[in-house]
Amino acid sequence: MNLKVGVIGSGAMGSGIAQVAATAGHNVTLYDNNAAALVKAKEKLTAILLRLEEKGKIPAASEVLERITFAEQLEAFADCGLVIEAIVERLDIKKTVFADTERIVSDTCILATNTSSLSVTSIAAACNNPSRVMGLHFFNPAPLMALVEVVPAIQTNPALIPVATELMKSWGKTPVTAKDTPGFIVNRVARPFYGEAIRIYEEGIADIATIDHAMTTVGGFKMGPFTLTDYIGHDVNYVVTDTVFQSFFYDPRYKPSFSQKRLLEAGWLGRKAGKGFYDYTEGAPKPQPNTDPAKATEIVERIVAMLINEAADALLLGVASVADLETAMTKGVNYRKGLLAWADEWGVQKCIDILDNLYNQYHEDRYRVSVQLRKQAMENKKFV
Ligand SMILES: NC(=O)c1ccc[n+]([C@@H]2O[C@H](COP(=O)([O-])OP(=O)(O)OC[C@H]3O[C@@H](n4cnc5c(N)ncnc54)[C@H](O)[C@@H]3O)[C@@H](O)[C@H]2O)c1
C-alpha cells in the first residue's frame, strides 16, 4: 500500500486512527504540537500492538510500529496522500490547522477531519481548495469500532466519496455516507436514547436503575442510558448534546437536560470521576430497579419510538440512505437492530400512536411525528 497517511493530533482518536492505518499497511506520520502527547502516544501504541501480537491478532508489532513515524513538524506531511485531523474540537483551531496543512501537502492530497460535531463545510472553507476536504468520522476506540461516517462537505469533489469509502473498507472498516448536518448520523439519531431517558427520570416516571433495567432487558440494549452516559463521561456526552441542539437552531427535540448539566457542573463526570448518575465509590449502595414488566415496556416504547422518529426524519431529510442509517446504528452504537427495521417490526402506526399520545399530553414540539413515518403509514410501506 503506497499511500502515505498523515494524522494530526496524537490523542485518543489520532493514535487509534494511526494504529488502524499502519495495521492496514500504510506508512503513517503522526503529528502533534504537544511533544509530551507524542511520547505518550508512542508508549501507548507500542503497548497495544505488543499485546495484539501476544494474542495472535497481528503477526508482528514491530512491523506495524516501524510504519509509524512521530513528528513534531507539519512539514513531515509533504508526501502524504491523505491527512486525517483529530485535534481538539474547536472550529477556529481546526481551520488554522487545515490552512497550514494545505500549504505543505501536494495538490492531490485528501484532507479529512474526524470532527464529531463541527461543520465539515466550515472547516473546508479554510482551504484554498475545499473540494479535497471531507469528514472521516471514526468512533472511539477507533481500532475496535467498525463504523466510519464519510461526510462530504458541500464543496467536496463527489469523486472522492467512493475513493474514501473503498479506502476505509481496505482498513477493515464499515463506511457509511452522511450528509454534513449536525451530529451526522449516529450523534444525531442516538440523541433520544439519552435525552428521553433523562426526561422520563426528571418527571419521576421511573428512577435511573429502573430505566436502565428496562432498556437492557426489554429493550435489549447493551447498556442502559445512565450507565452508558456515566461511562462516556458527562463532559463528552453533554457537550455533544448541547452542540447538536445549538447547531439545529435550538430545535426542542435535542434540548439538553438540567440533570446532566448539574452533574457536569459538580464534576460528577461519571465512572472516571467515581460519581455520575450512579455512585461508584466502594461500598456505595447500588440502586435496585423496579422490575415490573409493564413499566419496562412503557419506558422502552417511549424511548425507542423517539429513536425511530429520529432515524425516519434523518431519512426524510436525506442525511443518509436506509441501509446506511441501519448500519450506522448497529455498528456505531451497537444497537441490536437497525431502528428502521425496528419500526417495520412494530408497524409504523405503533410509533406514530406512541408519539401522538405524547404530543397530545405535552403539546411540545419535541414529540412531533416525522412526516416520513406518516407517509410510510399512509402508503402502508416498510422501510427495509
Ligand atoms: N474521543 C471520542 O470519543 C471521539 C470520537 C469521535 C471523534 N472525536 C473527535 O476527534 C477529535 C480528537 O478527539 P480526541 O478525543 O482524540 O482528543 P484528545 O484530547 O484525546 O487529543 C487531541 C490531541 O490533539 C492535539 N492538538 C491540539 N491542538 C493541536 C494543534 N493545533 N496541532 C496539533 N495537535 C493538536 C493535542 O495535543 C492532543 O494530543 C475531536 O475533533 C473529537 O471531536 C472524538
Ligand as a Chemical Component Dictionary entry (heavy atoms), coordinates in Angstrom:
data_LIG
# 
_chem_comp.id                   LIG 
_chem_comp.type                 NON-POLYMER 
_chem_comp.pdbx_formal_charge   0 
_chem_comp.three_letter_code    LIG 
# 
loop_
_chem_comp_atom.comp_id 
_chem_comp_atom.atom_id 
_chem_comp_atom.alt_atom_id 
_chem_comp_atom.type_symbol 
_chem_comp_atom.charge 
_chem_comp_atom.model_Cartn_x 
_chem_comp_atom.model_Cartn_y 
_chem_comp_atom.model_Cartn_z 
_chem_comp_atom.pdbx_ordinal 
LIG N1  N1  N 0  -12.989 10.899 21.915 1  
LIG C1  C1  C 0  -14.032 10.490 21.207 2  
LIG O1  O1  O 0  -14.868 9.695  21.683 3  
LIG C2  C2  C 0  -14.199 10.963 19.792 4  
LIG C3  C3  C 0  -14.946 10.167 18.892 5  
LIG C4  C4  C 0  -15.057 10.598 17.567 6  
LIG C5  C5  C 0  -14.491 11.793 17.170 7  
LIG N2  N2  N 1  -13.790 12.557 18.086 8  
LIG C6  C6  C 0  -13.187 13.797 17.604 9  
LIG O2  O2  O 0  -11.791 13.563 17.398 10 
LIG C7  C7  C 0  -11.051 14.746 17.669 11 
LIG C8  C8  C 0  -9.999  14.442 18.715 12 
LIG O3  O3  O 0  -10.593 13.954 19.869 13 
LIG P1  P1  P 0  -9.759  13.148 20.982 14 
LIG O4  O4  O 0  -10.756 12.584 21.924 15 
LIG O5  O5  O -1 -8.769  12.266 20.339 16 
LIG O6  O6  O 0  -8.990  14.364 21.696 17 
LIG P2  P2  P 0  -7.696  14.297 22.622 18 
LIG O7  O7  O 0  -7.812  15.450 23.537 19 
LIG O8  O8  O 0  -7.511  12.925 23.190 20 
LIG O9  O9  O 0  -6.473  14.550 21.598 21 
LIG C9  C9  C 0  -6.301  15.725 20.873 22 
LIG C10 C10 C 0  -4.836  15.876 20.542 23 
LIG O10 O10 O 0  -4.695  16.955 19.628 24 
LIG C11 C11 C 0  -3.540  17.672 19.986 25 
LIG N3  N3  N 0  -3.668  19.043 19.462 26 
LIG C12 C12 C 0  -4.473  20.031 19.917 27 
LIG N4  N4  N 0  -4.324  21.131 19.149 28 
LIG C13 C13 C 0  -3.427  20.815 18.178 29 
LIG C14 C14 C 0  -2.879  21.517 17.075 30 
LIG N5  N5  N 0  -3.223  22.776 16.849 31 
LIG N6  N6  N 0  -1.984  20.885 16.300 32 
LIG C15 C15 C 0  -1.629  19.607 16.549 33 
LIG N7  N7  N 0  -2.109  18.883 17.576 34 
LIG C16 C16 C 0  -3.003  19.485 18.376 35 
LIG C17 C17 C 0  -3.457  17.603 21.489 36 
LIG O11 O11 O 0  -2.136  17.823 21.953 37 
LIG C18 C18 C 0  -3.948  16.176 21.746 38 
LIG O12 O12 O 0  -2.866  15.271 21.794 39 
LIG C19 C19 C 0  -12.075 15.807 18.070 40 
LIG O13 O13 O 0  -12.444 16.526 16.924 41 
LIG C20 C20 C 0  -13.257 14.960 18.577 42 
LIG O14 O14 O 0  -14.469 15.635 18.482 43 
LIG C21 C21 C 0  -13.617 12.159 19.378 44 
# 
loop_
_chem_comp_bond.comp_id 
_chem_comp_bond.atom_id_1 
_chem_comp_bond.atom_id_2 
_chem_comp_bond.value_order 
_chem_comp_bond.pdbx_ordinal 
LIG N1  C1  SING 1  
LIG C1  O1  DOUB 2  
LIG C1  C2  SING 3  
LIG C2  C3  SING 4  
LIG C2  C21 DOUB 5  
LIG C3  C4  DOUB 6  
LIG C4  C5  SING 7  
LIG C5  N2  DOUB 8  
LIG N2  C6  SING 9  
LIG N2  C21 SING 10 
LIG C6  O2  SING 11 
LIG C6  C20 SING 12 
LIG O2  C7  SING 13 
LIG C7  C8  SING 14 
LIG C7  C19 SING 15 
LIG C8  O3  SING 16 
LIG O3  P1  SING 17 
LIG P1  O4  DOUB 18 
LIG P1  O5  SING 19 
LIG P1  O6  SING 20 
LIG O6  P2  SING 21 
LIG P2  O7  DOUB 22 
LIG P2  O8  SING 23 
LIG P2  O9  SING 24 
LIG O9  C9  SING 25 
LIG C9  C10 SING 26 
LIG C10 O10 SING 27 
LIG C10 C18 SING 28 
LIG O10 C11 SING 29 
LIG C11 N3  SING 30 
LIG C11 C17 SING 31 
LIG N3  C12 SING 32 
LIG N3  C16 SING 33 
LIG C12 N4  DOUB 34 
LIG N4  C13 SING 35 
LIG C13 C14 SING 36 
LIG C13 C16 DOUB 37 
LIG C14 N5  SING 38 
LIG C14 N6  DOUB 39 
LIG N6  C15 SING 40 
LIG C15 N7  DOUB 41 
LIG N7  C16 SING 42 
LIG C17 O11 SING 43 
LIG C17 C18 SING 44 
LIG C18 O12 SING 45 
LIG C19 O13 SING 46 
LIG C19 C20 SING 47 
LIG C20 O14 SING 48 
# 
